[in-house]
Amino acid sequence: MTEPERETLDLDVVFVGAGPASLAGAYHLAKLIERHNASSGEGAGEPIEASIAVLEKGKEIGSHAISGAVVDPSVFQELFPDDWQDAPWEAEVSEEEVLFLTEKRAFALPVIPPPLANHGNYVASLGKLLKWMAPKVEAAGVDVFCEFPAARVLLEDGRVAGVRTGDRGIGHDGERKANYEPGIDIRTKVVVLGEGPRGTLVKQLDRALDLHRGGNPQVYSIGIKEVWELPAGRVKPGTVIHTMGWPLGSDIFGGGFLYGMDGNLLIVGLVVGLDYENPYLDPHDEFNRFKTHPRIEKLLEGGRMAFYGAKAIPEGGWFSRPRGWGKGFLIVGDSGGYLNSQRLKGIHLGMRSGMLAAETIFEALRDGAAEEGPISAERLSAFERKVEASPIKRELWKVRNFHQAFDKGLAGGLLQGALGQVTGGRGWGIRNRLPAEPGHQRMVRLDSERGKRLSPRPPVEHDGGLTFDRLADVYHSGTAHEEDQPAHLIVREPDICVDRCTVEYANPCQRFCPAAVYEMVDDPKAEKGRRLQINFSNCVHCKTCDVMDPYQIIDWVPPEGGGGPNYSRM
């Protein structure tokens, strides 16, 4: 198939992904330029003319955005000082509880641990917040393009010259259909990558430029979440409950959360660290199990599950961030690892990283550093210095070893976390940095002596009222993909799934995927009588498969523009 002729679009600054980091960054940059130009006749330098755009792969702003979410509003107050309170907050946090669960009982901690104290914060739907931000971004002069997935970074001699959007109109057989449209090459002075966790373009750059050299690998969790409609008055808006212990036990990082929303809605979710050792573990099943706890079941009794979603969460901390700058690019938000796993918060950190990226770019534009093409690495390296001097560093440095401390279990992690509160993040016996390894490498092979002693837990029965199978949950995520397109989940060596993975790990993709995408099926036409079937139309874009595949042969790439879940009300 010959390479098509592609349209080229020249822009000055492109933000990839319309999450909180990118929207905050684009808005802040536009306002910096606006204020500069308003005073340019008073000795502040020449006016700046810059075209700024945000590319979003979802059908609309917020459709692919999912978070807990309890939001630290400090950056909203800074970015929108006049009307931040008009944002669609569900409620200010009013009641808090931290529970330690056993199978049948719940024990409330007598004191809320300081990192989980949320008074002054707000329960929110991230999708609604982004929908509130987007018109402000556009009113500031930024172009926002939905259904424009960035599929490839344009890397030329070690510099990022722009991005290529995905082709449209390719059939499942790889052939061009009658409505085929080649993607556009967008050439720019700087690309700001805010794709969320495990971003496609960040992965491409990491492979080419080794962005994690000298640091820890990123480690992730999966967050699985439902929104329930409850009888009136059941849960007060602004109620925040966090749990630890059952069903995950002492050897798996994670815990549960329940957040009261406006309109008698309740967020119920479970976070499971994607560095667990037992290949039989099924995070979706553990989420269902969590809901059967007497305390949780009582809250949900008489309610109706309305929405579902899942997302990978970057939890490695300060030392797991990739190098966030280079010639022609910056990396912000979850793509850059800006999340505090101890506080369970990242929206405010992601937004601030976007704002610091905006300030870095503005200074380069003001000084004429972008007149000859992509902004130099030297100029963009100022981003890291800004991060180092910002509240981001002050917050993340104190919890730099938090996730890694749980490698030895719940008790050790809690002890190190508590000690870290009084030692500035060092903990016991730690000079500066605890080492880490990618989560998938911790999975135990079932054909090893230790693996032979492992077994799956009894599955949770799906009753359709409290507990649901994957397909029912996917239905409630609003997920839709054009069926006649190539699978956007690329398994580079599918024979491994049959030849090795069945024996070594019992095909864990069937369990770690929360959306029934991966299925080993009998097929008499297949060489080995079995094959991997990829039900890509179920994909909720959580990226767990890309993270947790033990062979790292799965690549998640953007599907045709607009496809995926609809998280606008999540």
C-alpha positions as CSV (number, residue, x, y, z in Angstrom):
1,M,0.0,0.0,0.0
2,T,1.5,3.3,-1.1
3,E,2.0,6.1,1.4
4,P,-0.8,8.7,0.8
5,E,-0.3,12.4,0.3
6,R,-1.0,14.1,3.6
7,E,-2.2,17.5,4.3
8,T,0.2,19.6,6.4
9,L,-1.0,22.1,9.0
10,D,1.4,24.5,10.6
11,L,0.7,25.6,14.2
12,D,2.9,27.2,16.8
13,V,1.9,25.1,19.9
14,V,-0.1,21.8,20.1
15,F,-1.4,20.2,23.3
16,V,-2.1,16.5,22.8
17,G,-5.1,15.3,24.9
18,A,-7.8,17.5,26.4
19,G,-7.4,16.5,30.0
20,P,-6.9,18.9,32.9
21,A,-3.2,19.4,32.3
22,S,-3.5,20.3,28.6
23,L,-6.6,22.5,29.0
24,A,-5.0,24.4,32.0
25,G,-1.7,24.8,30.0
26,A,-3.4,26.0,26.8
27,Y,-5.6,28.5,28.7
28,H,-2.6,29.8,30.8
29,L,-0.5,30.2,27.7
30,A,-3.2,32.1,25.8
31,K,-3.7,34.4,28.8
32,L,0.0,35.0,29.2
33,I,0.2,36.0,25.6
34,E,-2.9,38.2,25.9
35,R,-1.5,40.1,28.9
36,H,1.9,40.5,27.2
37,N,0.3,41.9,24.0
38,A,-1.8,44.3,26.0
39,S,1.3,45.9,27.5
40,S,3.6,45.4,24.5
41,G,3.4,49.1,23.6
42,E,4.8,50.0,27.1
43,G,8.3,48.5,26.6
44,A,7.3,44.9,27.2
45,G,8.6,43.7,23.9
46,E,7.1,42.9,20.5
47,P,3.5,41.4,20.4
48,I,3.4,37.6,20.1
49,E,1.3,36.0,17.5
50,A,0.9,32.3,18.2
51,S,-1.6,29.7,17.1
52,I,-2.5,27.2,19.9
53,A,-4.5,24.0,19.5
54,V,-5.6,21.1,21.6
55,L,-6.1,17.7,20.0
56,E,-8.6,15.3,21.7
57,K,-9.2,11.7,20.6
58,G,-12.6,11.5,22.2
59,K,-15.9,12.4,20.6
60,E,-16.3,15.4,22.9
61,I,-14.4,17.1,25.8
62,G,-14.5,14.9,28.8
63,S,-15.7,11.7,27.1
64,H,-12.4,9.9,27.9
65,A,-11.7,11.6,31.2
66,I,-12.1,9.6,34.4
67,S,-10.9,10.1,37.9
68,G,-12.1,9.5,41.5
69,A,-12.4,12.4,42.1
70,V,-11.7,14.5,45.2
71,V,-10.1,17.7,43.9
72,D,-7.7,20.0,45.6
73,P,-9.1,23.3,44.2
74,S,-5.9,25.4,44.7
75,V,-5.0,25.5,41.0
76,F,-8.5,26.3,40.0
77,Q,-8.4,29.2,42.4
78,E,-5.2,30.4,40.8
79,L,-6.2,29.9,37.2
80,F,-9.8,31.1,37.4
81,P,-9.7,33.5,40.4
82,D,-13.0,35.2,39.6
83,D,-15.3,32.2,39.1
84,W,-13.7,29.0,40.2
85,Q,-16.5,28.4,42.6
86,D,-18.9,28.4,39.7
87,A,-17.3,25.2,38.4
88,P,-19.6,22.1,38.6
89,W,-18.4,20.8,41.9
90,E,-20.6,18.1,43.3
91,A,-20.0,19.2,46.9
92,E,-17.4,20.4,49.3
93,V,-16.0,17.6,51.5
94,S,-18.1,17.5,54.6
95,E,-17.8,14.1,56.2
96,E,-14.7,11.8,56.2
97,E,-13.9,8.3,57.3
98,V,-11.1,5.8,56.8
99,L,-12.0,2.2,57.3
100,F,-10.0,-0.9,57.7
101,L,-12.0,-3.8,56.3
102,T,-12.1,-7.5,57.2
103,E,-14.4,-9.8,55.3
104,K,-17.4,-9.0,57.5
105,R,-16.5,-6.0,59.6
106,A,-15.3,-2.4,59.2
107,F,-13.1,-0.6,61.7
108,A,-13.0,3.2,61.5
109,L,-9.6,4.8,62.2
110,P,-9.9,7.1,65.2
111,V,-8.0,9.8,63.4
112,I,-7.9,10.6,59.7
113,P,-4.3,10.2,58.4
114,P,-3.1,13.7,57.3
115,P,-2.6,12.7,53.6
116,L,-6.3,11.5,53.5
117,A,-7.7,14.6,55.2
118,N,-9.9,16.3,52.6
119,H,-11.7,19.2,54.3
120,G,-11.4,22.1,51.9
121,N,-11.4,19.8,48.9
122,Y,-14.3,19.1,46.5
123,V,-15.9,15.9,45.2
124,A,-16.2,16.3,41.4
125,S,-16.8,14.7,38.1
126,L,-13.7,15.2,36.0
127,G,-15.8,15.1,32.8
128,K,-18.0,17.9,34.0
129,L,-15.0,20.0,35.1
130,L,-13.4,19.7,31.7
131,K,-16.7,20.6,30.0
132,W,-16.7,23.8,32.1
133,M,-13.1,24.6,31.3
134,A,-13.3,24.0,27.5
135,P,-15.4,27.1,26.6
136,K,-13.0,29.3,28.6
137,V,-10.1,27.8,26.7
138,E,-11.7,28.4,23.4
139,A,-12.8,31.9,24.4
140,A,-9.1,32.6,25.1
141,G,-8.3,31.9,21.4
142,V,-7.3,28.3,21.6
143,D,-8.6,25.9,18.9
144,V,-9.9,22.6,20.4
145,F,-10.3,19.7,18.0
146,C,-12.2,16.6,19.1
147,E,-12.0,13.2,17.3
148,F,-8.4,14.0,16.4
149,P,-6.3,11.2,17.8
150,A,-2.5,11.9,17.6
151,A,-1.1,8.6,16.4
152,R,2.5,9.3,15.7
153,V,5.1,11.8,16.9
154,L,7.1,13.4,14.0
155,L,10.6,12.8,15.2
156,E,13.4,14.2,13.0
157,D,17.0,13.9,14.0
158,G,16.1,13.7,17.7
159,R,13.8,16.7,17.6
160,V,10.0,16.7,17.7
161,A,8.7,18.6,14.7
162,G,5.0,17.8,15.2
163,V,2.5,15.0,15.3
164,R,0.5,12.9,12.8
165,T,-3.2,12.3,13.4
166,G,-4.7,8.9,12.8
167,D,-6.0,7.8,9.4
168,R,-9.8,7.4,9.0
169,G,-11.6,4.9,6.9
170,I,-9.4,1.8,7.1
171,G,-11.2,-1.5,7.3
172,H,-10.6,-4.4,9.7
173,D,-8.6,-6.1,7.0
174,G,-6.2,-3.1,6.7
175,E,-7.6,-2.0,3.4
176,R,-8.7,1.6,2.7
177,K,-12.5,2.0,2.5
178,A,-14.4,4.4,0.2
179,N,-14.4,7.0,3.0
180,Y,-10.6,6.8,3.6
181,E,-9.0,10.0,4.8
182,P,-5.3,10.1,5.6
183,G,-4.2,11.7,8.9
184,I,-2.8,15.2,8.9
185,D,0.8,16.1,9.7
186,I,0.7,19.0,12.2
187,R,4.0,20.7,12.3
188,T,4.7,22.9,15.3
189,K,7.3,24.7,17.4
190,V,6.5,22.7,20.5
191,V,4.2,19.7,21.3
192,V,2.9,19.4,24.8
193,L,2.0,15.8,25.5
194,G,-0.8,15.4,28.0
195,E,-2.2,12.1,26.8
196,G,-2.9,10.6,30.2
197,P,-1.2,7.5,31.6
198,R,0.8,5.3,29.3
199,G,0.5,7.8,26.4
200,T,1.1,6.5,22.9
201,L,3.4,9.3,21.8
202,V,5.2,9.4,25.1
203,K,5.9,5.7,24.6
204,Q,7.3,6.4,21.1
205,L,9.5,9.1,22.5
206,D,10.7,6.9,25.4
207,R,11.7,4.2,23.0
208,A,13.6,6.6,20.8
209,L,15.1,8.9,23.5
210,D,15.2,6.7,26.6
211,L,13.3,9.2,28.7
212,H,13.5,7.1,31.9
213,R,17.2,6.8,31.9
214,G,18.6,7.2,35.4
215,G,15.2,7.1,37.1
216,N,12.8,4.5,38.2
217,P,10.3,2.8,35.8
218,Q,6.8,4.0,36.1
219,V,4.5,1.8,38.2
220,Y,0.7,1.8,37.9
221,S,-2.5,0.8,39.5
222,I,-5.9,0.3,37.9
223,G,-8.8,2.2,39.3
224,I,-12.2,0.6,38.6
225,K,-15.3,2.8,39.3
226,E,-19.1,2.8,39.2
227,V,-21.5,5.6,39.8
228,W,-24.7,4.6,41.6
229,E,-28.1,6.2,41.9
230,L,-29.2,5.8,45.5
231,P,-32.5,6.4,47.4
232,A,-32.8,10.0,48.5
233,G,-30.9,11.0,51.6
234,R,-28.8,7.8,51.7
235,V,-25.5,9.5,51.4
236,K,-24.8,13.2,52.0
237,P,-23.0,15.0,49.1
238,G,-19.4,15.6,50.1
239,T,-19.1,12.3,52.1
240,V,-15.6,10.8,51.5
241,I,-14.8,7.2,52.7
242,H,-11.5,5.4,52.0
243,T,-10.8,1.8,52.8
244,M,-7.9,-0.5,53.2
245,G,-7.4,-4.2,53.8
246,W,-10.1,-6.6,52.5
247,P,-10.5,-7.7,49.8
248,L,-6.9,-7.1,48.7
249,G,-5.3,-8.3,51.9
250,S,-1.8,-7.4,53.0
251,D,0.2,-8.2,49.9
252,I,-1.5,-6.1,47.2
253,F,-1.3,-2.3,47.0
254,G,-4.6,-0.6,46.8
255,G,-7.9,0.2,48.5
256,G,-11.4,1.3,48.1
257,F,-13.2,4.7,47.9
258,L,-16.7,6.0,48.1
259,Y,-17.6,9.6,47.4
260,G,-21.0,11.2,47.8
261,M,-22.1,13.3,44.8
262,D,-25.0,15.7,44.2
263,G,-28.3,14.3,43.1
264,N,-28.2,11.2,45.3
265,L,-25.2,9.7,43.4
266,L,-22.4,7.7,44.9
267,I,-19.0,7.0,43.4
268,V,-17.8,3.5,44.5
269,G,-14.4,2.3,43.3
270,L,-11.4,0.1,44.0
271,V,-7.7,0.8,43.2
272,V,-5.5,-2.3,42.6
273,G,-1.7,-2.0,42.2
274,L,-0.5,-3.3,38.9
275,D,2.5,-4.9,40.5
276,Y,0.7,-7.9,42.1
277,E,2.4,-11.3,42.0
278,N,-0.4,-13.8,41.5
279,P,-1.3,-14.1,37.8
280,Y,-4.7,-15.4,38.8
281,L,-5.7,-12.1,40.4
282,D,-8.7,-10.5,38.7
283,P,-9.1,-6.8,39.6
284,H,-12.6,-6.6,38.2
285,D,-13.6,-9.6,40.3
286,E,-12.0,-8.0,43.4
287,F,-14.1,-4.8,42.7
288,N,-17.3,-6.9,42.7
289,R,-16.1,-8.6,45.9
290,F,-15.5,-5.2,47.5
291,K,-19.2,-4.3,46.9
292,T,-20.4,-7.4,48.8
293,H,-18.9,-6.2,52.1
294,P,-21.8,-5.7,54.5
295,R,-20.9,-2.0,55.0
296,I,-20.7,-1.3,51.2
297,E,-23.7,-3.5,50.3
298,K,-25.9,-1.7,52.8
299,L,-25.0,1.6,51.2
300,L,-25.9,0.4,47.7
301,E,-29.0,-1.5,48.7
302,G,-32.0,-0.3,46.7
303,G,-29.8,1.7,44.4
304,R,-29.0,1.3,40.7
305,M,-25.7,1.2,39.0
306,A,-25.6,4.0,36.3
307,F,-22.1,4.4,35.0
308,Y,-18.9,2.4,34.8
309,G,-15.2,3.1,34.0
310,A,-11.6,2.1,34.5
311,K,-8.2,3.8,34.2
312,A,-4.6,3.1,34.8
313,I,-3.1,5.4,37.4
314,P,0.7,6.4,37.4
315,E,1.8,5.9,41.0
316,G,5.6,5.6,40.8
317,G,6.1,9.1,42.2
318,W,8.9,11.7,41.8
319,F,11.6,9.3,40.6
320,S,9.4,7.6,38.1
321,R,8.7,10.7,36.0
322,P,10.2,10.5,32.5
323,R,12.4,13.3,31.3
324,G,9.7,15.8,30.6
325,W,11.4,18.0,28.0
326,G,13.5,17.8,24.8
327,K,13.8,19.7,21.5
328,G,10.3,20.5,20.5
329,F,8.4,18.7,23.3
330,L,7.2,18.8,26.9
331,I,5.3,16.2,28.9
332,V,2.6,17.1,31.5
333,G,-0.1,15.6,33.6
334,D,-0.5,11.8,34.0
335,S,1.8,11.3,31.0
336,G,4.6,12.9,33.1
337,G,3.7,11.0,36.3
338,Y,2.4,14.0,38.2
339,L,0.3,12.2,40.8
340,N,0.5,11.9,44.6
341,S,-0.4,8.3,45.3
342,Q,-0.5,8.9,49.1
343,R,-3.1,11.7,48.8
344,L,-4.8,9.9,45.9
345,K,-4.7,13.2,44.0
346,G,-3.3,14.3,40.6
347,I,-5.7,16.7,39.0
348,H,-4.2,19.8,40.7
349,L,-0.6,18.6,40.0
350,G,-1.4,17.9,36.4
351,M,-2.9,21.3,35.9
352,R,0.1,23.0,37.5
353,S,2.5,21.0,35.3
354,G,0.5,22.3,32.3
355,M,0.7,25.9,33.5
356,L,4.5,25.5,34.0
357,A,4.8,24.2,30.5
358,A,2.8,27.2,29.3
359,E,5.2,29.6,31.2
360,T,8.2,27.9,29.6
361,I,6.8,28.2,26.1
362,F,5.7,31.8,26.6
363,E,9.2,32.8,27.7
364,A,10.7,31.2,24.6
365,L,8.1,32.8,22.3
366,R,8.6,36.2,24.0
367,D,12.4,36.0,23.5
368,G,12.1,34.9,19.9
369,A,13.6,31.4,20.6
370,A,11.1,29.7,18.2
371,E,11.6,31.7,15.1
372,E,13.6,29.1,13.3
373,G,11.5,26.0,14.0
374,P,11.1,23.7,17.1
375,I,12.1,25.3,20.3
376,S,15.4,24.1,21.5
377,A,16.0,21.5,24.3
378,E,18.0,24.1,26.1
379,R,15.1,26.5,26.3
380,L,12.6,23.9,27.2
381,S,14.7,22.4,29.9
382,A,13.6,25.4,31.9
383,F,10.4,23.4,32.5
384,E,12.2,21.0,34.8
385,R,13.7,23.9,36.8
386,K,10.3,25.4,37.1
387,V,8.9,22.1,38.4
388,E,11.8,21.8,40.9
389,A,11.0,25.2,42.3
390,S,7.2,24.7,42.4
391,P,4.7,23.2,44.8
392,I,4.8,20.1,42.6
393,K,8.3,19.2,43.9
394,R,7.5,20.2,47.5
395,E,4.5,17.8,47.5
396,L,5.9,14.9,45.5
397,W,9.3,14.9,47.3
398,K,7.6,14.1,50.6
399,V,6.0,11.0,49.2
400,R,8.8,10.0,46.8
401,N,9.1,6.4,48.2
402,F,5.4,5.8,49.1
403,H,4.3,3.3,46.5
404,Q,7.7,1.4,46.5
405,A,7.5,1.0,50.3
406,F,4.5,-1.4,49.8
407,D,6.6,-3.9,47.9
408,K,7.1,-5.7,51.3
409,G,3.4,-5.6,52.1
410,L,0.7,-3.5,53.7
411,A,2.2,-3.2,57.2
412,G,5.6,-2.2,55.9
413,G,4.1,0.3,53.5
414,L,2.0,1.9,56.2
415,L,4.9,2.2,58.6
416,Q,7.2,3.7,55.9
417,G,4.4,6.1,54.9
418,A,3.9,7.3,58.5
419,L,7.7,7.7,59.0
420,G,7.8,9.6,55.8
421,Q,5.5,12.1,57.2
422,V,8.0,13.1,59.8
423,T,11.2,12.5,57.8
424,G,10.3,14.4,54.7
425,G,9.8,11.3,52.7
426,R,12.8,9.3,53.7
427,G,11.3,6.7,56.0
428,W,13.3,4.1,57.8
429,G,16.7,3.1,56.4
430,I,16.3,5.0,53.1
431,R,18.9,7.5,52.0
432,N,16.9,9.0,49.2
433,R,15.3,6.6,46.7
434,L,13.8,3.2,47.0
435,P,14.4,1.1,43.8
436,A,11.5,-0.1,41.7
437,E,10.8,-2.5,38.9
438,P,8.1,-2.5,36.3
439,G,4.9,-4.1,37.8
440,H,4.6,-6.8,35.2
441,Q,8.0,-8.2,36.2
442,R,6.7,-9.0,39.6
443,M,4.2,-11.5,38.3
444,V,5.2,-15.1,39.3
445,R,5.4,-17.8,36.6
446,L,3.0,-20.6,37.3
447,D,5.4,-23.2,36.2
448,S,7.9,-22.2,38.9
449,E,7.9,-23.8,42.3
450,R,6.3,-20.9,43.9
451,G,3.8,-20.5,41.1
452,K,2.6,-24.1,41.5
453,R,1.3,-23.2,44.9
454,L,-0.8,-20.3,43.6
455,S,-4.5,-20.6,42.8
456,P,-7.4,-18.3,41.9
457,R,-9.9,-17.1,44.4
458,P,-13.5,-18.3,44.1
459,P,-15.2,-16.0,41.6
460,V,-17.9,-13.6,42.7
461,E,-21.4,-14.5,41.4
462,H,-22.8,-11.8,39.1
463,D,-26.4,-11.1,40.2
464,G,-27.0,-8.1,38.0
465,G,-28.1,-6.0,40.9
466,L,-25.0,-5.5,43.1
467,T,-22.4,-7.3,41.1
468,F,-22.0,-7.3,37.3
469,D,-20.0,-9.1,34.7
470,R,-17.6,-7.3,32.4
471,L,-20.0,-6.9,29.5
472,A,-22.7,-5.4,31.7
473,D,-20.2,-2.9,33.0
474,V,-18.9,-2.1,29.6
475,Y,-22.5,-1.3,28.5
476,H,-22.7,1.2,31.3
477,S,-19.4,2.9,30.2
478,G,-21.1,4.1,27.0
479,T,-18.2,2.5,25.0
480,A,-18.6,2.5,21.2
481,H,-16.1,1.8,18.4
482,E,-16.5,1.6,14.7
483,E,-16.4,-2.2,14.2
484,D,-14.9,-2.1,10.7
485,Q,-11.5,-0.9,11.6
486,P,-8.2,-2.5,12.6
487,A,-7.9,-3.5,16.2
488,H,-6.2,-0.7,18.2
489,L,-4.7,-3.3,20.6
490,I,-1.7,-4.7,18.7
491,V,-0.3,-8.0,19.9
492,R,3.1,-8.1,18.2
493,E,3.8,-11.9,18.8
494,P,0.4,-13.6,19.2
495,D,2.0,-17.1,19.1
496,I,3.3,-16.4,22.6
497,C,-0.2,-16.3,23.9
498,V,-0.7,-19.9,23.0
499,D,2.8,-21.4,23.2
500,R,4.1,-19.8,26.4
501,C,1.6,-17.6,28.2
502,T,-1.0,-20.4,28.8
503,V,1.6,-22.4,30.7
504,E,3.6,-19.6,32.3
505,Y,0.8,-17.2,33.4
506,A,-2.5,-18.8,32.4
507,N,-3.3,-15.9,30.0
508,P,-3.7,-13.2,32.6
509,C,-5.0,-10.7,30.0
510,Q,-8.4,-12.4,30.4
511,R,-8.4,-11.3,34.0
512,F,-6.5,-8.0,34.2
513,C,-8.5,-6.4,31.4
514,P,-11.7,-5.0,33.1
515,A,-13.6,-5.0,29.8
516,A,-13.5,-8.5,28.3
517,V,-11.3,-7.5,25.5
518,Y,-9.0,-10.5,25.5
519,E,-10.4,-14.0,25.2
520,M,-8.6,-17.3,24.5
521,V,-10.9,-19.4,22.2
522,D,-10.8,-22.8,20.7
523,D,-10.4,-22.7,17.0
524,P,-9.9,-25.8,14.9
525,K,-8.5,-23.7,12.1
526,A,-5.7,-22.3,14.3
527,E,-2.4,-24.1,14.2
528,K,-2.5,-25.0,17.9
529,G,-6.2,-25.3,18.1
530,R,-6.5,-22.2,20.2
531,R,-6.0,-18.5,19.5
532,L,-6.3,-15.1,21.2
533,Q,-9.5,-13.2,20.2
534,I,-9.4,-9.4,20.7
535,N,-12.8,-7.9,21.3
536,F,-11.5,-4.4,20.7
537,S,-14.9,-2.8,20.6
538,N,-15.3,-3.4,24.3
539,C,-12.1,-1.4,25.2
540,V,-12.7,1.3,27.8
541,H,-9.2,2.8,27.1
542,C,-7.8,2.1,30.6
543,K,-4.4,1.0,29.2
544,T,-4.0,-1.9,31.8
545,C,-3.1,-4.4,29.1
546,D,-0.3,-2.2,27.8
547,V,1.0,-1.9,31.4
548,M,0.5,-5.4,32.8
549,D,1.2,-7.8,29.9
550,P,4.1,-9.9,31.2
551,Y,5.8,-10.1,27.8
552,Q,5.2,-6.4,26.9
553,I,4.0,-7.4,23.5
554,I,0.7,-5.5,23.6
555,D,0.7,-1.9,22.3
556,W,-2.4,0.2,22.9
557,V,-2.8,2.8,20.1
558,P,-5.6,5.2,19.5
559,P,-8.6,3.9,17.5
560,E,-10.3,5.8,14.8
561,G,-11.2,9.3,16.1
562,G,-14.2,9.5,18.5
563,G,-14.2,5.8,19.4
564,G,-14.1,4.7,23.1
565,P,-16.0,5.2,26.3
566,N,-18.3,8.1,27.2
567,Y,-17.2,9.3,30.6
568,S,-18.7,12.8,30.4
569,R,-20.8,12.2,33.6
570,M,-18.2,10.2,35.5
